[in-house]
C-alpha cells in the first residue's frame, strides 16, 4: 500500500493475554507503514511488558490499558474512540492472536478509498474453519439476522475497516463478544454502505482456542435475549 495512504490508517488491536503473538502482530503492521493502537484489556500475562517495550521503540504505537479485563466490546470501543481522537482517517480492527494476514488490510481498505463503502468486513472461508468455530460463527450469523435484521456471511470477523465518519457514528454498548453482531446492527441502523471482502485466516492453537465457538455463541444468545427483555 502507498505510504501516504498507510499513514492515514490506524489499526486498532484489542489484546487480552496475547504474550505469544502480540509482538509479531504489531511488528507486521508497523512494517507495512500503519499506525497501531493496542488496547490491553487487563492482561495478566506478560502482554503489558511486551507492549511497553514495543511502544518505547516506536512512536507509531499507542497503548491504552484497561486495569481489569472488561471484554472485547469494551476494548474495541476504547480503541475506536482513541483512534478518532488521534485523528485517524481510516480505522481498521485487527485481532492480536495472529489469525489475520496483515496483507489483507489493503484489500479491506480499497472499497473505502474509492468511495464504494463506508465499512468493509473481512469475510473468512468457513470451509477452512475447525468445526466448533464454524458452528459458532454460523449461530452468530443467524442471531445477527434475527436481532439486528442484517444478513452477512461473517458477522464475527475481527478484521474490519471504517471511514472516519462511519467509525464516529458507531454506538458500541456490548462489552463482550456480542459486539461483533452489534457493529453489524449499527451499520444497518446508521444506513452505512457495507461491503464484504474475502480474507485469509491463519489457524494456530492460539486462534482456535479463542473466538466464537458453539458454546460462546449460545452464551451470546442468552445475553441478547436477556437484554431484549430488559428493554420491554
ABEGO torsion letter per residue (X at the ends): XBAAAAAABBBBBBBBGAAAAAAAAAAAAAAAGBBBBBBBBGBABAAAAAAAAAAAABAABBBBBBABBAEAAAAAAAAAAAAAAAGBABBBBBBAAGABBAAAAAAAAAAAAAGABABBBBBBBAAABBAAAAAAAAAAAAAAAAAAGBBBABAABABBBBBAAAAAABBBABABAAAAAAAAAAAAAAGBBBBBBBBBBBBBAAAAABEBBAAAAAAAAAAAAAAAAAAX
